[in-house]
Amino acid sequence: MDSFEIIGPGRIEGNFTPKGNKNAALPMIAAACLTDEKVILRNVPKIHDVENLIELLRLSGAKCEWTEGDSLRIEAGNLNNFDLDPDICSKIRASILLAGPFLARNGWVRFPPPGGDVIGRRRLDTHFSALESMGVEIKWDGSRYLLKSGGRLKGDNIFLDEPSVTGTENILMAASLAEGRTVIRNAACEPHIQDLCGMLSKMGSEIKGVSTNRLEIEGVRRLNGTDASVGPDYIEIGSVIALAALTGGEVRIQSVKKEDVDPILISFRKLGIETVFQDGCLAVL
């Protein structure tokens, strides 16, 4: 589609249910590789990034099946290929999220530089320096990275040189099966990080400091399967609030987590846009 034609004026009004947050769904899909038991993920958005990551899991030996519309069943008990497909990796940044789980499960992973949108400098140093401190050796052969550990990963006190979201997620997943305690300082703490922590905790990971910039993870020998839901996309929520305000409409947004949207609502209030929570919904009046 080359263009949109919008015919106005019109009011945006009614009830709206946001889709699952892509930035939570991707690490949660990767985290399913930390166990050999069945994982059910609900409210997963069916978008290209998600489908590409699912295909990487399938090529690695995992069984992935959509059920009940937006629910995804993953069984990663028979992972057998840890050499990631370069064509798929070139399409998504999220391919890097398999580094932590595959190292924790198998002890090595090989992958090309991840692709995806180019939005400024998106380096891998934060991931690599943290993984090296956990006992991972990293080599570059000119086209792909080989990450290898000499056995079980070792917990460590890690300070991230930037509060990288995917870096925090990778270390969270790796540390869940590592030996001993891992401390992540200067960690990212966005809502999707908290969703991943919630899923890992349900799987048996011991995590302290969720929603803060300092996370403590006590490694365990194995994680169990789980049934978890992806949180709502707060960017989508913000977009609908803006549309309702601009058109003078009234909208009730379902399934909103107040703590996730507080930063957004502060900005809207500065613009004179008021919202209220009513019966579990966020109302724009």
Buried (B, 14 or more C-beta within 10 A) or exposed (E): EEEEEEEEEEBBBEEBEBBBBBBBBBBBBBBBBBBBBBBBBBBBBBEEBBBBBBBBBBBBBBEBEEEEEBBBBBBBEEBEBBEBBBEBBBBBBBBBBBBBBBBBBBBBBBBBBBBBEEEEEBEBEBBBBBBEBBBBEBEEEEEBBBBBBEEBBBBBEBEBEEBBBBBBBBBBBBBBBBBBBBBBBBBBBBBBBBBBBBBBBBBBBBBEBBEEBEBBBBBBEEBBBBEBBBBBBBEBBBEBBBBBBEBEBEBBBEBBBEEBBEEBBEEBEEEEBEBEEEEEBBBBE
